[in-house]
Amino acid sequence: MVSPASELLAIRDYPATFQQFRTQFAGDEACRCYLEALRWPDGFVCPRCSATVGWKTGAGLWLCSSCRKKSSVTAGTIFHRSHLPLSTWFAACWFVVSEKNGISAQSLSRVLGLGSYETAWAMLHKLRRAMVRPDRDRLDGVVEVDETYVGARESGVDGRRTNDKAIVVIAVEVADGGKGLGRTRLTIVPEATQAQLLDFVHRSIASGAVVRTDGWNVYNRLSKEGYRHDQVSIRASGDLAHVVLPGVHRVASLLKRWLQGTLHYGVSQDYLGYYLDEFTFRFNRRNARSRGLLFRRLLEQAVVTDPVPVSEIVTSGLDRYIWG
């Protein structure tokens, strides 16, 4: 039986600089050992029968002593059946988190020498899938909720109506006075209906939290569904919307600036959800003390994220673009 790999993380938890990264992950074997330490910190666990006794074969696979299944540390992760070396994936992870505002597929293809924009594009979208844990804690405390619209300017529409823009709902934890922001959650809704907005609140905010919204009546049911509803009418207050709900308007502004600045060539509406995941990952970890820690966090989530083939990422709407 091979002993747990937790000592590896205790000694070399994560690289702090690019030079340390190059030294620590000089080859695929070092990358594989690091993934094993992240995926099985207490020792190998068979993905088929959950047995905890196994041996590592000469080919780098794990052999379960109970059901005799051979497993790879990358099986069932976003790296599943990838033809790219693990060292290339690790480098992609490093460049994604080390750049404060992210990296485009074109830039990633160039720095990794991939020779294919499509390969870099697929890698980035798979990493974005790993940036949001499905079991993450819901927001709590005082949470502002509002909608924003992402897309080019429209004519002939007013109010909350839209023909071509994406409707993004935002929730963000706020401190007293709205001066400090905590975690955020964002999602796209097809229509800003009561059912869809309340479903977002239920999935994103813990029961009992204070949910602060504007005076729109679609949120009226919140007080009957386990929340303390703090409803502020913008019209009655006499203040502008960004004064009444400063938190969500700050997040919306940062989101649009990021989409326009970092991804200035445009974002397809079909893939906007992936970019919202990346924005959420970055925003919620904006105070991380080290880019290396973000690197480790991304890999931790990558080894527990189910694989997704490129065919599921690619959709038919490639010619439909929106602008930040």
C-alpha positions in Angstrom: 0.0 0.0 0.0 1.3 3.5 -0.8 1.1 6.0 2.0 -1.0 9.2 1.8 0.5 12.0 -0.2 -0.5 14.7 2.4 3.1 15.2 3.4 3.7 16.6 -0.1 1.2 19.4 0.5 2.6 20.1 4.0 6.1 20.6 2.6 5.3 22.2 -0.8 1.8 23.4 -0.4 1.7 25.7 -3.5 4.2 27.8 -5.4 4.4 31.5 -4.6 6.2 32.6 -7.8 6.5 31.5 -11.4 10.0 30.4 -10.8 8.8 28.2 -7.9 6.1 26.9 -10.1 8.6 25.8 -12.8 10.8 24.1 -10.2 7.9 22.3 -8.4 6.1 21.1 -11.5 9.0 20.4 -13.9 7.4 17.3 -15.3 4.2 15.3 -15.5 5.0 13.0 -12.6 5.3 15.9 -10.2 1.9 17.2 -11.4 0.4 13.7 -11.0 1.6 13.4 -7.5 0.3 16.8 -6.6 -3.2 15.9 -8.0 -3.1 12.7 -5.9 -2.4 14.7 -2.8 -5.3 17.0 -3.6 -7.8 14.3 -4.6 -6.9 11.7 -1.9 -5.3 13.6 1.0 -5.8 10.6 3.3 -4.7 8.0 0.8 -6.1 6.4 -2.3 -9.9 5.8 -2.5 -11.3 3.5 -5.3 -13.8 5.4 -7.4 -15.8 2.2 -8.0 -16.0 0.5 -4.5 -14.6 3.2 -2.2 -12.0 0.8 -0.9 -8.9 2.5 0.7 -6.3 -0.1 -0.1 -4.5 0.0 -3.4 -1.2 0.0 -5.2 0.4 2.1 -7.8 1.4 0.3 -10.9 4.4 0.9 -13.0 2.2 2.7 -15.6 1.2 5.2 -13.0 -2.3 3.8 -12.4 -3.8 2.8 -9.1 -5.0 -0.8 -8.7 -7.7 -1.4 -6.1 -7.0 -4.4 -3.9 -10.8 -5.0 -3.5 -12.4 -4.8 -6.9 -9.2 -4.8 -8.9 -10.2 -1.7 -10.9 -7.3 0.3 -12.3 -7.8 4.0 -11.9 -6.0 7.2 -12.9 -5.9 10.3 -10.7 -7.3 12.2 -13.7 -10.3 9.9 -14.3 -13.6 11.6 -13.6 -12.0 15.0 -13.5 -11.8 17.9 -16.0 -8.5 16.3 -17.2 -10.2 13.0 -18.1 -8.9 11.6 -21.4 -7.1 14.7 -22.2 -4.3 14.3 -24.8 -2.4 17.3 -23.3 0.4 16.7 -20.8 -0.5 17.5 -17.2 2.3 20.0 -17.1 0.5 21.9 -19.8 -2.7 21.9 -17.8 -0.8 23.1 -14.7 0.7 25.9 -16.7 -2.7 26.9 -18.0 -4.0 27.0 -14.4 -1.1 29.1 -13.3 -1.5 31.7 -16.1 -5.3 31.8 -15.5 -4.9 32.7 -11.8 -1.7 34.7 -12.0 -3.2 37.2 -14.3 -5.3 39.5 -12.1 -8.0 39.9 -14.8 -7.6 36.5 -16.5 -6.3 35.5 -19.8 -7.9 35.1 -23.3 -7.8 31.9 -25.3 -5.6 33.7 -27.9 -3.0 34.7 -25.3 -3.1 31.3 -23.6 -2.5 29.5 -26.9 0.5 31.8 -27.5 2.2 31.4 -24.1 1.7 27.6 -24.0 2.7 27.2 -27.7 -0.4 25.2 -28.4 -0.7 26.2 -32.0 -4.5 26.0 -31.8 -6.9 28.7 -30.5 -9.7 26.0 -30.2 -7.6 23.9 -27.8 -6.9 26.9 -25.6 -10.6 27.9 -25.7 -11.7 24.4 -24.6 -9.1 24.4 -21.8 -10.3 27.7 -20.4 -14.0 26.7 -20.5 -13.2 23.4 -18.7 -11.3 25.3 -16.1 -14.2 27.7 -15.7 -16.5 24.8 -15.1 -14.2 23.9 -12.1 -14.3 27.4 -10.7 -17.7 27.0 -9.0 -18.4 24.2 -6.5 -22.0 22.9 -6.7 -21.9 22.4 -2.9 -20.7 25.8 -2.0 -22.2 27.6 1.0 -25.0 30.0 0.3 -24.7 33.7 1.0 -25.8 34.9 4.4 -26.1 38.1 6.5 -27.3 41.1 4.6 -27.5 40.3 0.9 -28.5 42.7 -1.9 -30.2 41.3 -5.0 -30.9 43.0 -8.3 -30.7 42.4 -12.0 -28.4 43.9 -14.7 -28.4 43.6 -18.4 -25.3 42.6 -20.5 -25.2 43.4 -24.1 -25.2 46.0 -26.8 -27.4 49.0 -26.6 -31.0 48.5 -27.7 -33.6 50.8 -29.1 -37.3 50.6 -28.8 -37.3 49.0 -25.4 -37.6 50.6 -21.9 -37.8 49.6 -18.3 -36.8 46.1 -17.5 -37.7 44.7 -21.0 -35.0 43.5 -23.4 -34.9 41.8 -26.7 -31.3 40.9 -27.2 -29.4 41.5 -23.9 -28.7 38.8 -21.3 -30.4 39.2 -18.0 -27.9 38.6 -15.2 -29.2 38.4 -11.6 -26.7 39.4 -8.9 -26.6 38.7 -5.2 -23.8 40.1 -3.0 -23.2 40.1 0.8 -22.8 43.7 2.2 -21.5 45.0 5.4 -23.2 47.7 7.5 -23.7 50.8 5.4 -22.9 48.8 2.2 -19.2 49.9 2.3 -17.8 46.4 2.4 -18.6 43.5 0.1 -18.5 39.8 0.8 -19.2 37.0 -1.6 -21.3 37.2 -4.7 -23.4 34.9 -6.8 -24.5 35.5 -10.4 -26.6 33.7 -12.9 -28.4 34.2 -16.2 -32.2 34.0 -16.4 -34.2 33.8 -19.6 -36.8 36.2 -18.2 -37.0 38.3 -15.1 -40.1 36.5 -13.8 -41.0 36.0 -10.1 -40.4 32.2 -10.4 -37.0 32.5 -11.8 -35.8 35.3 -9.5 -37.0 33.6 -6.4 -35.5 30.3 -7.5 -32.1 32.2 -7.8 -32.6 33.5 -4.2 -33.4 30.1 -2.8 -30.3 28.5 -4.5 -28.0 31.4 -3.6 -29.0 32.7 -0.2 -29.4 30.9 3.1 -32.8 30.9 4.8 -33.1 33.6 7.5 -30.8 36.1 5.7 -31.8 39.7 5.2 -32.5 40.1 1.5 -32.4 43.7 0.3 -34.1 44.5 -3.0 -35.7 47.5 -4.8 -39.5 48.0 -4.7 -40.3 45.7 -7.6 -43.2 43.5 -6.6 -41.8 40.2 -7.9 -39.8 40.1 -4.7 -42.8 40.5 -2.4 -43.0 36.8 -1.5 -39.5 36.7 0.1 -40.8 37.5 3.6 -43.2 34.5 3.3 -40.4 32.1 2.2 -38.0 32.3 5.1 -36.2 35.5 4.5 -36.2 38.9 6.2 -37.1 41.1 3.3 -35.7 44.7 3.3 -37.5 46.3 0.4 -36.4 49.8 -0.6 -38.4 51.8 -3.1 -35.9 53.7 -5.3 -38.7 56.1 -6.4 -39.9 56.9 -2.9 -36.3 57.3 -1.5 -35.5 60.0 -4.0 -32.0 58.5 -4.4 -30.4 56.9 -7.5 -30.4 53.1 -7.8 -26.6 52.8 -7.1 -27.1 54.7 -3.9 -30.0 52.5 -2.6 -28.3 49.3 -3.7 -24.6 50.1 -3.9 -23.3 46.5 -3.6 -25.0 44.9 -6.6 -24.3 48.0 -8.7 -20.6 47.8 -7.8 -20.5 44.2 -8.8 -22.4 44.9 -12.0 -20.0 47.6 -12.9 -16.9 45.4 -12.2 -18.5 42.6 -14.3 -19.1 44.8 -17.3 -15.6 46.4 -17.0 -14.1 42.9 -16.9 -16.0 41.6 -19.8 -15.1 44.7 -21.9 -11.5 45.1 -20.8 -10.2 41.6 -20.4 -12.4 39.9 -23.1 -12.6 43.0 -25.3 -13.2 41.0 -28.4 -16.7 39.9 -27.3 -18.4 37.1 -25.4 -20.9 34.8 -26.9 -24.2 34.9 -25.0 -24.2 31.1 -25.2 -21.0 31.0 -23.1 -21.7 33.9 -20.8 -22.5 31.6 -17.9 -18.9 30.2 -18.0 -17.5 33.8 -17.8 -19.8 34.5 -14.9 -18.3 31.5 -13.1 -14.8 32.9 -13.7 -15.8 36.4 -12.5 -17.4 34.9 -9.3 -14.3 32.8 -8.6 -12.0 35.9 -9.0 -14.3 38.3 -7.0 -14.8 35.9 -4.1 -11.1 35.4 -3.8 -10.0 38.9 -4.5 -8.3 39.2 -1.1 -6.3 36.0 -1.4 -2.8 36.5 -0.1 -1.2 34.6 -2.9 -1.8 33.8 -6.5 -0.3 30.4 -5.7 -3.1 29.8 -3.3 -5.6 30.5 -6.0 -3.7 28.0 -8.2 -4.1 25.3 -5.5 -7.8 26.2 -5.0 -8.5 25.8 -8.7 -6.8 22.4 -8.9 -8.7 21.3 -5.8 -11.9 22.0 -7.5 -10.7 20.6 -10.9 -10.2 17.1 -9.4 -13.8 17.0 -8.0 -15.4 18.4 -11.1 -17.0 16.0 -13.5 -15.5 15.8 -17.0 -17.3 17.6 -19.8 -16.6 16.9 -23.5 -16.0 19.8 -25.8 -19.1 18.8 -27.8 -21.2 19.7 -24.7 -19.5 23.1 -24.4 -19.8 24.1 -28.0 -23.3 25.2 -29.0 -24.9 26.3 -32.2 -24.9 30.0 -31.5 -21.3 30.9 -32.3 -22.3 33.8 -34.5 -24.3 35.6 -31.8 -22.1 38.0 -29.8 -22.7 40.4 -27.1 -20.4 43.1 -25.8 -19.4 43.9 -22.2 
